[in-house]
Amino acid sequence: MKWLWDNQKIIFVVVLLFLCGITLQITRSQMVLKMVDNEDILEMKELVVSANMNKEQKNDSENPAYCIVYDESSVVLKNNAEKTLEYMQKSTRAYDVATEMVEFDRCPTIMLSTPSLENLGTVEEIENYVSDGGQLFLMNVLNMDSHFEILYRKMGILDYETYVTTTGMHMKSNVLIGTTGQTFFEDAMDDVGLGVALNNEATIYIESTTKNPLLWKAKYGEGTFMVFNGGLLFQKSSRGIITGAVSLMEPDYVYPIFNTKTFFIDDFPAPIAKGRNDLIYEEYKKSLASFYQSIWWPNMLKTSARADIRYTGAIIESYLDNVTPPFDNVEDKEFIYLISFGRELIQNGGEIGFHGYNHQSLTMDQNVSRLYGYNSWKSNTHMEQSIQELQNYTKQAFPSYKVTTYVPPSNVLSEDGRQALVDSWPDLTTISSLYLEDINGNSYHQEFEVADDGIIEMPRITSGYSRVNSDDWAIANTLTSIGVFSHFVHPDDVISTDRSGGSWSEMYEEFDAFMKDIHKTYPWLRALTASESAMAIASTLQTTITIEKNNNVVKGNIDNYLKEQHFILRTDKKIGRLDNCKVTKIDDGTYLIKALDAQFEVTLKE
């Protein structure tokens, strides 16, 4: 009987150890849930938002660094150039050719939005302006008018023919940072430009796949012609070309960037459909819940470690389409997913944000709701109550955690819906919707800014597990212009017949390669959560930056300096002595400056 007694002791010890492990895990989980605290975000918000509210807006139109000439047909291009230069903290003045003529003596750089050189003045005025040291950026496909026929050789053109269809954008330089040698839109875009041949002195930055020059610089006298031979600069996604071209027109050029890399997972954590999905079961022989827990999420965490990503999850409490109270008795609520996924999200350096009580966009417009297959809300009060329910739901899992970021379902948010958020959510800090315009125009489009009510508008740029050429173009342009990578995916993209790329293993391989390539090309980007990115962006927006260059010394002065600021430096020179800053080479002739104080200096060497 001794062997029976020994076995019973062994079983007892095993069971005891198992119970101790479970108790320890439960205790540890409860401690994690209760101790998660991010009050510092709200403290930082109060500081940077207050600074933005008190900032004196300055744009010295009496002494502009850039004069933008436009007409009725080129207002969009003018606006695009103005916003690009605003982010770069450069002063501008716009000249409408219908009412006034550009004043050459007041404009160090002129940017022509119209296709006609005649809108600038006489041939002699244009020639003398550039020859005497002026910078002229021609941003539109030019008309072959009498001015052009006289000036074309001074713009670096040896010969020209009629307008031609151009395909693709082959980068012969890094006018877009990190893209030398790449080709965008090789088979997916046709544009129109002048068929031109350039002289040997012209510097070609971009050409079509048939080698027609699309962006080039030509020195003339003491000044410069910069010519863009296409129509893409009307698009918001091409602002990096404007930034890059401007930064290459004069030596030792410095401009500020936000320097943030943010990644959103919409609908996460959220209820997971019961049962199995044929697509997933065929590949993994797992239920949908088991797949997300044991395959998808571990894969996502693996990529975050490899590619230096910190996820911001935008949670959903319910997928039911109820838009009338009560909201606290939904059938598909899955508290366990919020706890388990939410805890791991935070433990891996991520953040929890709100996507919505359910996936019904906050709008009372029935026509807009109907486009997305949603129900429209009946009142602001109902929208407010749904947000309050989501806050209560989250506090059950994370009592001390302050959720501060909102991502609109389907990127749709009405003015009433936005006000409902502000009125019902005291900790709301950031709204993240879309940067680029959608086709139907119903989305909530944003710029990077601090709104009048103190909410930080921080849009996302691209989306999806698979990379497409238009996204690569938007990424390269946005990184060059403002130093931002902001991307999002949905967990259910994997099981959607119209969004999935086939099997998850294939999608994941492409996604992992995509993110690793971003990290390899732009290793200098700061991986931040949504709220951290918002604080970094707001702290940059509230500064006033002055750059001075003298005897190979670049001096920066930052008014309202709160924390480290980042700049791009374009120069052909070598880096010498540094004061109050760090400088990292990020591409040929391109450097990242990290300013560690309100005044910094970079000495350059020939």
Buried (B, 14 or more C-beta within 10 A) or exposed (E): EEEEEEEEEEEEEEEEEEEEEEEEEEEEEEEBBEEBEBEEBBEBBEBBBEBBEEBEEEBEEEEBBBBBBBBEEBBBBBBBBBBBBBBBBBBBBBBBBEEEEBEBEEBBBBBBBBBBBBBBBEBEEBBBBBEEEBBBBBBBBBBBEEBBEBBBBBBBBEEBEEEBEBBBBBBBBBBBBBBBEBBBBBEEBEBEBBBBEBEEEBBBBBBBBEEBBBBBBBBBBEBBBBBBBBBBBBBBBBBBBBBBBBBBBBEBBBBBBBBBBBBBBBBBBBBBEEEBBEBBBEBBEBBBBBBBBEBBBEBBBEBBEEBBBBBBBBBBBBBBEBBEEEBEEBEBBBEEBBBBBBBBBBEBBBBBBBBBBBBBBBBBBEEBBEBBEBBBBEEBEBBBBBBBBBBEBBEEBBEEBBBBBBBBBBBBBBEBBBBBBBBBBEBBBBBBBBBBEEEEEBBBBBEBBBBEEBBBBBBBBBBBBBBEBBBBBBBBBBBBBBBBBBBBBBBBBBBEEEBBBEBBEBBBBBBBEBBBEBBEBBEBBBBBBBBBBBBBBBBBBBBBBEBEBEEBBBBBBBEBBBEBBBBBBBBEBEBBEBBBBEBEEBBEEBBBBBBBEBBBBBBBEE
